[in-house]
Structure formats: structure tokens, C-alpha cells
Amino acid sequence: MILTKSPISQHDPAGPAPSQSSMLRFARRFGPHFPAIRSGHRLLHRRAPQELVPSSPYYLIDERKLLKNLEIIQQVRELTGAKSVLALKCFSTWSVFGLMRDYLDGTTSSSLLEARLGHEKFGKEVHAYSVGFSRAEVRQVSAFADKVIFNSISQLKRYGHEARGVKLGLRVNPGVSHSHFDLADPARRFSRLGVTDHAALMEVAPQLSGVMFHFNCENDQFMSFAAALDAIGKSYGPVLKKMQWVSLGGGLSFTKDGYPLRQFCRRLKQFSKEFDVQLYLEPGEAVITGCAELVATVLDVVHNEMDIAILDISVEAHMLDHLIYQTSPEINAPGPGRHPVLIAGRSCLAGDVFGTYKLNQRLRPGTIIRLADAAGYTMVKKNWFNGLPMPSICVRRLSGKLDIVRRFSYRDYEESLS
Ligand SMILES: Cc1ncc(COP(=O)(O)O)c(C=O)c1O
């Protein structure tokens, strides 16, 4: 194991890593457990010539797996004419936009900052949506967005004229949805997401070039999607016929193995033909599902009725959605077996628990754990709770080369506060 500088200092706002001698002085003074030493400076171990391996913890995105999803999206684009814009709220790791760009038509956003990231790092079409824009944000976003999509008629009326030269859209809540969680159900009772008043929608239709319906969340049931689309066609037909484009939002698991892609494509094509509209999809999860792992290390194993392994990561800080939705990530390694263990994070939160598993080995300090499906809604939500070391971000390129595209240091933590 050697100490070495990160090859990614050009992306690191904290600047280049300090010299080895200053790091060793620092380590002697503060000990090996000081976060800057553990996560920032002692980052890389040399494994094989030219191959630098990040030290735990790190997110690892695999471009070959990503490509498989992108090729399905490309197929849908070709078979249906529907465009796909990446939902940045789900995944904004711009180091892989180079690969994504050829397979997607642009990005969609939830804020001015996301829209700007899409414009600057991805290019192509920029859809700018927000649940609530300020006047200044509408002015700024209109300088580069192709479409500004308002969430309400009041926002459209107040700020529509600020978006000069930009196509205007409106989010509609169709009153039908598919979601396993009330928390993520856009058509839940009292939902503030989109317009529900048909008559008011009809009235403002002449100001609009399109409408956006987002009504699914992790929907892998084609029949439920098809039924909802039928209902939307029936309810909104007269409005849709006045539009140039219609976005069907995200939440459709059409890149999942076994999804009836041909039927899906036929239905999309039929819909766009019936209403003579350019269709858009806004995939987030569907783009990056199954493409990344969060690689972590067991720091300790304690016993309280059962073995409890404590990892060098935290559910709350690094995989927040599992805490919010009370779900557990799958584990890619170690494999399944007969040893029960509760796997937990190292934040102070009593419920910082990934889940209970049966693995093929007893976990010990030093065992590497690879948590599956770690790309969607993880890196965009990570936070500095407890001042825990932030997992680096690594990319296994199509060529097989491993790039450590981002590492985080004490300086990043310090600068996230004031
Ligand atoms: C408006 C909109 N579009 C697209 C998406 C992306 O959804 P997913 O990542 O589930 O595909 C979301 C997710 O909440 C959304 O709210």
C-alpha cells in the first residue's frame, strides 16, 4: 500500500492533495482515524501497473452496464420517435454524460441549478421545470432552456411572459398514477404537483406548446401504464390535440429485463399519432438502474441478539432513499448464504440500518461489501451528516479502465458549511 496523489485534482475544488511528507506529519499528529487522512489523502492503493484502486468507500459506475440501458432507450427512440431526456434529479454525475449524450436527447430538471448543469455539462435539449420558480429564476433559465415548464396556472400567468423566445409547458396532474409509496405518488390527495382543473387548463392552452404528465414511480407493469395512458387520452384529448409536444414524465421501468418493450413502443407510437404530438419520456432510474455499486468496508462487528456489521458508510448520508422508503439495498458481494447479519451504517442515527441479510461468510472488520443499484437518487442526495467521509466516485469505462472521477476531502465538508 502506498500513499499517492489523486489523479483527479483538476476536478477537486479543494485543490491538489498535499505532499506525502506533510500527510505523514499530519497522520502522526492526528492519528490514522482523522477523516482527512482516511478519506482524502490515503485514497489510493496501487494494485497492478497503471490501475489505481480507490480506498473504501466509493460509488462505482460501470459504463458497460450503463450502455445496455442506453441501447434500450435508443431502441425506443428509433421505434417510436419519442425523445428521452435524462431526469437530473435522479442522476447528475456528469463524468458519464459523454457516453449518455449519444443515446439521449437532453436533460430535464427540477431547478435552475439542475437546468444549468444540463445545459453546461450535457448540452442538447434542456427542459426546465420547477415546482415553484421565482421571477429571477425564470429569467435566468430562459437564457438557455428550450422549454420552461410551469407547475401551476398561477406561475404561468405570473412569469410566462418572462420566458421570452422559449416554449412554454405546464405540468398536469391527471389524477391517475402508479406508485408503491404514497410519499412518491404525484396524484396523492392534496398533491401540489400539476394542474388538476380541466377548464382552467383549456383556457390557458393557447399559451402552451406542450404539457407534462409525470404519473409513475418505479412502474414495471406495462398494463397499468397503458391503462393510465388510455385514461389520459380520454380526459385530455381536446387539450392534447392543441399541443406540439407531450411529456409522459419518468418512473417507467422499461429498461428492466422482461419488460414488454415492443408493446410499450407500439402504445407510445399510437398515442403520438392519435394526438399528433412529439412525445417525450423523462427517464431517471430507467437510465442508470443496475449500473452502479456502493463499495464499503466493515469497520466493526458487534453483537446484540444477532451479529451487527458496521460499515464505513451510512444509509442516511449515502443511500438516503432506503431510509425514506424503508427499503433495503441488495448486496452483490458477499453472496447469499447461511450467516445472518444486520448491516448498519456508522452515523449516530439509531435506525441507520441497511437491512438484515444471510451471507455466505461471517463478516469481519475489513470485509468488503458491495451494495447494488447505487446510482439513482444516491449521489444527488448524499450529505455530510456526522461529518462522515464522503464516498469517492469512480467510473469503470467501456474500455475497462477505472477512473476515480471525484474524491472528497475535509475541505469539501468545511465548505459545505459556514
Ligand atoms: C417530473 C419528473 N420527471 C422525471 C422523473 C424521473 O423519474 P424516475 O427516476 O423514477 O424515472 C421524476 C421523478 O420524480 C419526476 O418527478
Ligand as a Chemical Component Dictionary entry (heavy atoms), coordinates in Angstrom:
data_LIG
# 
_chem_comp.id                   LIG 
_chem_comp.type                 NON-POLYMER 
_chem_comp.pdbx_formal_charge   0 
_chem_comp.three_letter_code    LIG 
# 
loop_
_chem_comp_atom.comp_id 
_chem_comp_atom.atom_id 
_chem_comp_atom.alt_atom_id 
_chem_comp_atom.type_symbol 
_chem_comp_atom.charge 
_chem_comp_atom.model_Cartn_x 
_chem_comp_atom.model_Cartn_y 
_chem_comp_atom.model_Cartn_z 
_chem_comp_atom.pdbx_ordinal 
LIG C1 C1 C 0 -41.245 15.265 -13.314 1  
LIG C2 C2 C 0 -40.366 14.073 -13.190 2  
LIG N1 N1 N 0 -39.782 13.579 -14.296 3  
LIG C3 C3 C 0 -38.978 12.502 -14.236 4  
LIG C4 C4 C 0 -38.721 11.864 -13.040 5  
LIG C5 C5 C 0 -37.777 10.694 -13.024 6  
LIG O1 O1 O 0 -38.354 9.553  -12.516 7  
LIG P1 P1 P 0 -37.549 8.181  -12.422 8  
LIG O2 O2 O 0 -36.201 8.462  -11.889 9  
LIG O3 O3 O 0 -38.357 7.347  -11.492 10 
LIG O4 O4 O 0 -37.526 7.626  -13.813 11 
LIG C6 C6 C 0 -39.313 12.341 -11.868 12 
LIG C7 C7 C 0 -39.084 11.677 -10.576 13 
LIG O5 O5 O 0 -39.574 12.024 -9.546  14 
LIG C8 C8 C 0 -40.162 13.487 -11.939 15 
LIG O6 O6 O 0 -40.737 13.996 -10.840 16 
# 
loop_
_chem_comp_bond.comp_id 
_chem_comp_bond.atom_id_1 
_chem_comp_bond.atom_id_2 
_chem_comp_bond.value_order 
_chem_comp_bond.pdbx_ordinal 
LIG C1 C2 SING 1  
LIG C2 N1 SING 2  
LIG C2 C8 DOUB 3  
LIG N1 C3 DOUB 4  
LIG C3 C4 SING 5  
LIG C4 C5 SING 6  
LIG C4 C6 DOUB 7  
LIG C5 O1 SING 8  
LIG O1 P1 SING 9  
LIG P1 O2 DOUB 10 
LIG P1 O3 SING 11 
LIG P1 O4 SING 12 
LIG C6 C7 SING 13 
LIG C6 C8 SING 14 
LIG C7 O5 DOUB 15 
LIG C8 O6 SING 16 
# 
